[in-house]
Amino acid sequence: MYALILTLIIIASVALTFIVLIQKPKGGGIASNFSGGSQIMGVKRTNEIVEKLTWGLAVALLFLTMTSNLFLSSSSDSSGEKSVIQEQIDNAELPDPLQYAPEAPANPE
């Protein structure tokens, strides 16, 4: 299930990237490419669709990311395994603090 959600996250990310690249600031974007009067959708309608797609993909990406976190934490908790990094932290020895302590200066008397 996690692999499916991860695939959907990648697809949504790529689609969101392309949708954002289509847009231009200040209301230009893909709508500025259509200058004819006999177009199927008007300029305002094209901007609305691109904006709705952007918001929809952003919300979907947020939802999928949170959902993947739920599946990831439940799969690692149920197996009882620790990550490799956590095992290295648990097995690490602390250095001797006296080894790196500076020596006391000699008395000039």
matplotlib code that plots the C-alpha trace (Angstrom):
import matplotlib.pyplot as plt

x = [0.0, 2.9, 4.3, 1.0, 0.8, 4.4, 3.7, 0.7, 2.8, 5.4, 2.7, 1.0, 4.3, 5.3, 1.8, 1.9, 5.3, 4.0, 0.8, 2.8, 5.2, 2.2, 1.1, 2.5, 2.3, -0.3, -2.9, -0.9, 0.2, -1.5, -4.4, -2.2, -1.4, -5.0, -5.6, -8.3, -11.9, -13.2, -11.6, -13.5, -12.7, -12.3, -9.1, -10.8, -12.1, -8.6, -7.1, -9.8, -9.1, -5.3, -5.8, -8.3, -5.9, -3.0, -5.0, -6.4, -3.0, -1.5, -4.3, -4.0, -0.2, -0.7, -3.2, -1.1, 2.0, 0.1, -1.4, 2.0, 3.3, 0.6, 1.4, 5.1, 4.9, 2.5, 4.6, 7.8, 6.1, 4.5, 7.7, 9.6, 12.7, 14.9, 16.4, 20.1, 20.9, 19.0, 20.9, 24.2, 23.2, 22.2, 25.4, 27.7, 30.1, 30.4, 34.0, 35.9, 35.5, 38.9, 40.7, 40.1, 40.4, 43.1, 46.0, 46.4, 49.0, 52.3, 52.8, 55.4, 56.6]
y = [0.0, 2.3, 1.8, 2.7, 5.9, 6.8, 6.3, 8.6, 11.2, 11.2, 11.5, 14.4, 16.1, 15.9, 17.1, 20.0, 21.0, 21.1, 23.0, 25.6, 26.0, 26.6, 29.6, 33.0, 35.6, 38.3, 36.2, 35.4, 31.8, 29.4, 31.8, 34.3, 31.8, 31.8, 35.1, 34.1, 35.0, 31.6, 29.5, 26.9, 28.3, 31.9, 33.4, 33.7, 30.2, 28.8, 30.6, 29.2, 25.6, 26.0, 27.5, 24.8, 22.1, 23.7, 23.9, 20.4, 18.8, 20.7, 19.4, 15.9, 16.0, 17.1, 14.4, 11.7, 12.7, 12.5, 9.2, 7.8, 8.8, 6.8, 3.7, 4.1, 4.5, 1.6, -0.8, 0.0, -0.3, -3.6, -5.3, -4.1, -3.4, -0.3, 1.7, 1.2, 4.8, 4.2, 1.0, 2.8, 5.5, 3.0, 1.0, 4.0, 4.6, 8.0, 9.5, 9.9, 13.6, 13.6, 12.5, 15.9, 18.1, 20.7, 20.3, 22.8, 25.4, 25.1, 27.5, 30.1, 30.4]
z = [0.0, 0.8, -2.7, -4.3, -2.3, -3.1, -6.8, -6.5, -4.7, -7.5, -10.2, -8.3, -7.8, -11.5, -12.6, -10.1, -11.5, -15.0, -14.0, -12.1, -15.1, -17.4, -15.2, -15.5, -12.7, -12.9, -14.8, -17.9, -18.5, -20.9, -21.4, -23.1, -25.9, -27.1, -28.8, -31.3, -30.7, -31.7, -29.0, -27.1, -23.6, -22.8, -21.3, -17.9, -18.0, -18.8, -15.9, -13.6, -14.7, -14.2, -10.8, -9.7, -10.9, -9.0, -5.8, -6.3, -6.9, -3.9, -1.6, -3.0, -2.5, 1.1, 1.8, 0.1, 2.1, 5.4, 4.5, 3.5, 6.9, 8.6, 6.6, 7.1, 10.9, 11.3, 9.2, 11.1, 14.5, 13.8, 12.7, 15.8, 13.7, 14.3, 11.6, 10.9, 12.0, 15.3, 15.9, 15.4, 17.8, 20.5, 20.1, 20.0, 22.9, 24.4, 24.3, 27.5, 28.4, 30.2, 27.0, 25.4, 28.5, 28.3, 30.6, 33.5, 32.8, 34.8, 37.7, 36.8, 40.4]

ax = plt.figure().add_subplot(projection="3d")
ax.plot(x, y, z, "-o")
ax.set_aspect("equal")
plt.show()
